[in-house]
Amino acid sequence: MATEVTRTSTAWRNRVGDSSGTAPVEAHHFLREFLRSPRSIGALTPSSRWLAREMVRGLDLADMDAVVELGPGSGALTRHIIQRLSSRTAFIAVEKNPRMAGSLRGRFPRVIVHQAAAEELPAILRSHGLRQVDCVISGLPWANLPGRVQEDILGGVLEVLQPGGHFVAFAYLSGLLMPSGRRFRQRLADSFASVSTSRVVWPNLPPAFVYRCRLNGCQHVEPALGHDAAARVTPACRQS
Ligand SMILES: C[S@@+](CC[C@H](N)C(=O)[O-])C[C@H]1O[C@@H](n2cnc3c(N)ncnc32)[C@H](O)[C@@H]1O
């Protein structure tokens, strides 16, 4: 009987979660992974529901053919993305941490979870028969990533985004104090036709904001990121 009560209350807590929208068991796994590799995980807790909502605000995900999430972690953003997709949208998540990837697969059967580094995005998509996607949503800790890794991941994102495509990423406010965080901001400004920033989401640990970036319908990106710029000249641009 005591076991039954414990099981029921655990299930209830896992379903209901805390005020941030994160189930305690999820928060616990996240913290454990943070303690194992703090730099790669980048935060003590998963993103709050308020940050997750800010991430998907204004995106017409239901109308998209293919969406990618980078660094889904324990799925704090993933569940908000899934709610907004139509059944025809391909949704691929790329998570480096094997335990998090395994757990995501079990909890989100709707998502194709690929356990790999985000640096390999173009090859990952090719392995699923995809060359271009409408939107890349990033949960990566950009300010913690070395310059070369930032460059490789962003180069891959630019390679796979179709003209007019969206790139959305959160950044912790504290990251702006770090050269790597400011470098990321500059890279976005250099790479996209438009970049806007959201308000600061204070109920998140740590407080964060969102970069919303968009490619032109016909965008030629200079090879500043070490990737083949020709790959990003759209057919329409070539004709003109
Ligand atoms: C700050 S956590 C965010 C997790 C989740 N998106 C959220 O918002 O709660 C960063 C996640 O990115 C993953 N990650 C870090 N570097 C990565 C890389 N190079 N490729 C793929 N995932 C990576 C980590 O394992 C972790 O799950």
The ligand as a Gaussian input file, in Angstrom:
#p B3LYP/6-31G(d) Opt

LIG

0 1
 C       21.492000      24.517000     -21.739000
 S       21.069000      22.829000     -22.067000
 C       19.441000      23.179000     -22.733000
 C       18.564000      21.984000     -22.786000
 C       17.141000      22.284000     -23.292000
 N       17.181000      22.757000     -24.659000
 C       16.466000      23.319000     -22.442000
 O       16.230000      24.413000     -22.961000
 O       16.179000      23.035000     -21.293000
 C       22.100000      22.500000     -23.459000
 C       21.884000      21.166000     -24.158000
 O       22.690000      21.142000     -25.337000
 C       23.365000      19.886000     -25.431000
 N       24.590000      20.119000     -26.215000
 C       25.699000      20.814000     -25.843000
 N       26.590000      20.853000     -26.848000
 C       26.025000      20.160000     -27.881000
 C       26.443000      19.852000     -29.209000
 N       27.628000      20.265000     -29.688000
 N       25.607000      19.142000     -30.002000
 C       24.394000      18.724000     -29.540000
 N       23.942000      18.984000     -28.293000
 C       24.742000      19.688000     -27.464000
 C       23.617000      19.498000     -23.994000
 O       23.850000      18.114000     -23.866000
 C       22.320000      19.964000     -23.339000
 O       21.338000      18.960000     -23.430000

